[in-house]
Amino acid sequence: MHVLRPQFRIEEQRALEFAGARGFGVIVAADADGPRASHAPFVLAERDGRAIAQIHLTAKNPLVELVDGTRRFLLIVAGDDAYISNDWYASSDNVSTWLYEAVHLSGVAQLRGQGENRGHGDALLAVSEARLQKAPWDLGQMEPGKRESMLAAIRVIDLVVDQVEGQAKLNQHKSDADHVALADQLARSEETGHRRLARKMRALRPGLGYEIS
């Protein structure tokens, strides 16, 4: 990840928490023909002091063949983003830009044995279902034959994370007046992601004269 400015950097532990809370990203690796990528859910764990992104793909996914224990993989976890028009600022002569949050996790990937697929499925569902306001669903409620067929069709990859890069570009370098102007514009948006970014901007600089609290 190209870190634009130090003030945009997300501290490593907070970046891992951000990624774990999202639980979905783009896994990327390159072969002789160039990069390959897949969108995939994941769960974060820790082993021997290292963060492990545990990801599953269909067994036929070309990325599975690239997991050789030495090749590096990249997991891109994106948050909300918003286009910022230059006439939204309180001051003049700004440049249109994008605000966003994103974390990149990279390291060597290892393939898990298929006997561990159920454990991965249980762990992933426990995290994902906890986000919902309902009684959690689990694999034990699935018809056994269907469950075993589904688990046999996936491969689980452990991405052993050795590099964590996080960036929250929320125009931290701008003046209070510009900060308030942009936060208020985003807070008026119909897009929920824009409103979430507005709340984060207000939290960065509380006590300013925001129109929308």
Secondary structure, 3 states (H helix, E strand, C coil): CCCCCHHHECCHHHHHHHHHHHCEEEEEEEECCEEEEEEEEEEEEEECCEEEEEEEEECCCHHHHCCCCCCEEEEEEEEEEEEECHHHCCCCCCCCEEEEEEEEEEEEEEECCHHHHHHHHHHHHHHHHCCCCCCCCCHHHCCHHHHHHHHHCEEEEEEEEEEEEEEEECCCCCCHHHHHHHHHHHHCCCCHHHHHHHHHHHHHCCCCCCCCC
